[in-house]
Every structure is written in C-alpha cells, then in structure tokens.
C-alpha cells in the first residue's frame, strides 16, 4: 500500500527551495607522493575537479536543514519518516537521477508515550529519562521499587548470592570512557547494558531497568537506543537516565542510603507498518549493470532531528551524485544511492535490500555506508569476507586517499563498515565505512541534541567531496575494487 501512496504522492511533496551553499581508528597516514601508473595518478585531475567544485558550491547544508527543520525526527512507522522518504525521492527526481523509487519494507512500530521517573527516597528528585526503543511500559500507576546498582557483570555474582535483585530496579552505571583518537569511543563495549541489560535483570526477577546513558559527556541529556529482549524471559520496562542522575543514585547508595525510584512509562509496540528504502541512480556509461552503492539510513530516533544520525549520511550520498551529474562526470559503472529504513530499531531496510537484490549482489562492486555523523572526514574502512580481496582493496583505497589530502589527513582501517551494508557481506560484496572525526559524535547520539546546529557546513561539504570523489573513482576504474590489474598479477607470478 505504501509503495502506491509514495509513488502517487511524492511528485506533489513540498520541496524546500535549495540554493547553492559556499562552502578514529588505528591506521597509517597517507603518502603524498603519487606514483606514475597508480590509481591516484590516473584520477588526480578528476579528483581535483570534484573537490574544487564541491567546496566552491553545493546544496548539502540547505537540504539537510530542510530535512531537519521541516520534517524533523523520523522513527520507523511515523509520519515523519514517510514525509522524509517522499521528500528524498522528489529531490533525486529533481536532480535528474535515474531509476528513483521506493522499495517497500515492513517495519516495527514502537510508541514511546508519556514517561517519567522520580527518586522518592531518601529525597524527592525528578529523573530525566528516555525510554529505550522497544521497551514495554509499566502497568497501572507505575512501578515504585528500591534500586540496586550494577557497574559490571561481575556485580551480579554477589547480588545473586544474596538475592538482592528480586523485586528491584536495576541501575546499570557503567561509564563510557573518554574518546581516544587511537582506540575510538568505547561505544561498542559500553552499549552492552543498553542492549541486553533488561533481560539480564529480568532473569534475576528485577521489575525494571535504568541504564546510564552511553556517552562520556552530558548536560543532563539522556541518550535513547534500542534494546533486545530475550524472548524466553519476562519483558520489563527499561529507560536511559542521564550520567548526572546515575552518579547521584550511585553516590547516595555508597553513602549508605537506600534509594527508591518511581517509574512510569506508557511505551508499547504497535502493529507493523509499511515503509521503504529509497533508491536513486547515476547510471554508468559502459557497465551500468555493475554497481557502487553509497548511502545512509533515513530513519532516526523520535527525539532531536537526526542531523548527524543519520540525516547527514543520507544527504552526502544524494549530493555526491548530484555534483557528479552537474559536472557531467558519468563513470563506467552505476553509482546507486540507497537510503535504508529502520536501521535504529530493526535493520529491516538493510536486510530487505540484501534479500531483494540477492541475484544482483555479484554485480555490486562495493557498498559504502555513512553512519557516524558528518564531522570532518578522516578516511574509510574496508571489509570483505575474502581476506585477500580485503587486503588488495585496502591498498587500492589507500592509494586513492592520497587524492583526498586537500580535505585533511586520511586513514584506512579494515573491519567493520556499517550495519545496513552488513547483510550484503555474505553475498560476497566488498563493504566500506565512511569515517569521520568521532570525538563529538556520542555527545549528541540518540538525543534531543542531535540537531542541525551541530553540523558544520564546511565539514559537511568535505564529506560530500570525499564520498563523491571515492565513489566516482571506484565506479570508473578499469578493475573492480579488490582485484589486481593484469600487470600486477604478472609481476607477482
């Protein structure tokens, strides 16, 4: 049904007028010398042309501003997401892109409802909360119970022995470390309590869960995100609280106080709804059947505007092919923009794309995802199920990164690329992650503070320039990414 609605309605969608805008991971720094006969040497002139054009003028910021301020947050199943899908389709059609279409995806629908929490003992203090995505609500007039604090899984050993969790609210007070330029944010390990904490506590007969927000910095700002229930255990309410409130409760208990909290949440799951991935193409000139995918996820949480997560990722992909078309730089292969739906609380869009395009995956040269914000670009990760292909691909991308030196130092890493492109890996598709300076990302991630004012127009332009240049070269170079040229093969035989 949604596909018909979208097709019928997007042509009439209100599109903001767009004017030209002037504008952390361990790895090696690029070498500036460009060897004769290298990929970088072949595409040096093209890269300069793209970067200069983007940094002189582009429409990325105006378009992101429209998405954030006119449409706003875009949770799966919401009217905001449907409006964003229609708008993105209309923008790519206006740009002259080909095969622009929605691809239907059924998505889960979670309704937040009213929510509140309050310390009732030893003193009255309101808590700032955000229910975790997918959480059940409280029943009746809510839950009032004592709190037990858990910093690490090992804390459950003594709590289990003394049966101290039964009937209580568990507070996970696991601190996220400060950002480290070499090791990153620590999000991947800290987020485990948000993801699995409710079921861990339910197994021990707890009645609810509070989770310290997964961030190293807070101004009384809670961070939401999805949880995963174990279907074999009771589902109990779960909410994120601010780092300040988590510290307050922990300090009170260290001082010997028994802390009680009243929690009220009206959250609930609704029937699944129809949504869509958005697809648009810059068709290749000689090998259009071979595809380079670029994109981000168009859904967001129901707070803030989803500016960095992941409106920016969508906009830089849309603008990358817009710039190339304006420059009449049509590569050999097709560059396909995909805006995935339902990344935040289900990954239905990424899974549906891989499933529905299964027969086409052998012709996917690479799939690049941007889902880490649009701060200063710092490079790319390369990921393949074939270690040799990954090694060759990483070396080729390292060569290309020399052309991006006007945008700043670039690094190459191997491994994780992105959640939406991930399902294509088992189909043999080479994956890449678009990387940026991550030092501020988790200050805003999944919060009401993820708004357009946190986006620097110059950095956004740099992201467009980086992605457009890389996508063009990967779509145009004679050999597919991850395969050696015949001359190099002969040299190693």
Beta strands, then each sheet from edge to edge (+ up, - down):
strand 1: 21-22
strand 2: 57-58
strand 3: 98-111
strand 4: 115-121
strand 5: 125-127
strand 6: 129-131
strand 7: 143-150
strand 8: 169-172
strand 9: 208-212
strand 10: 237-241
strand 11: 260-265
strand 12: 268-282
strand 13: 287-297
strand 14: 333-340
strand 15: 364-369
strand 16: 377-383
strand 17: 411-414
strand 18: 431-436
sheet 1: 1+ 2-
sheet 2: 3+ 12- 14+ 13+ 15+ 18+ 16- 17-
sheet 3: 5+ 4- 11+ 7- 8- 9- 10- 6+
end
